[in-house]
Amino acid sequence: MKEIKAIFRPSRLWAVIQELQGIEGLPGLTVSDIRGIGKGLNKGSRGGSEIFELSPRVKLEVVVNEELVDRVVDAIQRQSHTGNTGDGKIFVSSVDQTVKIRTNERGPQAI
């Protein structure tokens, strides 16, 4: 099992979700509104002092079986890409265990 976390522009969220809905076997996903600073460190000034501006982004998280990883990553990359600085990042990590709280089901079938 793998966890895919993607951080990208909020304006691309619905395009990403629409493409992900076309992937058979994809379980549910979680989306959070977040703010962050990337490598570019958006600088502004307020009251004569320099500040760093936090850019709004969304974080999409989904846990999938290994065979879906490339399809999910490709779909997110394709639909979140604008070609501009700040498009975001996709992270893929291993998941050791999944437990469905309602049923206590464990492992890949609990996704």
C-alpha positions in Angstrom: 0.0 0.0 0.0 1.1 3.5 -0.8 0.0 6.9 0.4 0.0 9.7 -2.2 0.1 13.3 -0.9 -0.2 16.0 -3.5 0.0 19.8 -2.8 -1.2 22.0 -5.6 -3.1 25.1 -6.6 -6.8 25.2 -5.4 -7.9 26.3 -8.9 -6.9 22.8 -10.2 -8.7 20.7 -7.5 -11.9 19.9 -9.5 -10.0 19.0 -12.6 -7.8 16.6 -10.5 -10.9 15.1 -8.8 -12.7 14.6 -12.1 -9.8 12.7 -13.5 -9.3 10.6 -10.4 -13.0 9.6 -10.5 -12.2 7.8 -13.8 -9.7 5.4 -12.1 -11.5 2.2 -11.3 -10.7 0.8 -7.8 -9.7 4.2 -6.4 -10.9 4.4 -2.8 -12.0 7.7 -1.1 -9.6 10.6 -0.7 -9.1 13.5 1.6 -8.7 17.1 0.7 -7.5 19.9 3.0 -7.1 23.6 2.5 -3.6 24.6 3.5 -1.1 27.5 3.1 2.7 27.2 2.6 5.9 28.7 1.3 7.8 27.0 -1.4 11.4 27.4 -2.6 10.6 30.8 -4.0 9.7 32.2 -0.6 7.0 34.8 -1.6 8.2 38.0 0.0 6.1 41.0 0.7 6.3 44.0 3.0 4.0 45.2 5.7 4.6 48.3 7.8 8.2 48.7 6.6 9.3 45.1 7.5 9.7 42.2 5.2 7.4 39.3 5.6 6.9 35.9 3.9 3.5 35.4 2.3 1.8 32.0 2.7 0.3 30.8 -0.6 -3.0 29.0 -0.5 -2.8 25.4 -1.7 -4.8 22.2 -1.3 -3.5 18.9 -0.1 -5.0 15.8 -1.5 -4.3 12.5 0.3 -5.2 9.0 -0.9 -4.0 5.5 0.0 -4.0 3.0 -2.8 -2.7 -0.5 -3.7 0.6 -0.6 -5.5 -0.9 -1.2 -8.9 -2.7 2.2 -8.9 0.2 4.4 -7.9 1.4 5.4 -11.3 -2.1 6.0 -12.7 -3.0 8.2 -9.7 0.3 10.1 -9.7 0.0 10.7 -13.5 -3.6 11.9 -13.2 -2.7 14.4 -10.5 0.4 15.7 -12.3 -1.5 16.0 -15.6 -4.4 18.0 -14.1 -2.5 20.1 -11.6 0.2 21.2 -14.0 0.1 24.9 -15.2 3.8 25.2 -16.1 4.2 28.0 -13.6 6.4 28.2 -10.5 4.4 27.0 -7.5 2.5 24.2 -9.3 3.2 21.9 -6.3 4.6 18.5 -5.4 3.5 14.9 -5.2 4.9 12.6 -2.5 4.5 8.8 -2.4 5.2 6.9 0.8 4.8 3.3 2.0 1.9 2.5 4.3 2.6 -0.4 6.8 -0.9 -0.9 8.0 -4.5 0.2 7.5 -7.3 -0.3 9.9 -10.9 0.4 9.1 -12.2 1.8 12.4 -15.9 0.7 11.9 -15.1 -3.0 11.2 -11.6 -3.5 12.4 -10.7 -4.8 9.0 -6.9 -4.6 8.4 -4.5 -4.5 5.5 -5.3 -3.6 1.8 -8.9 -4.6 2.1 -9.4 -1.8 4.7 -8.5 0.9 2.1 
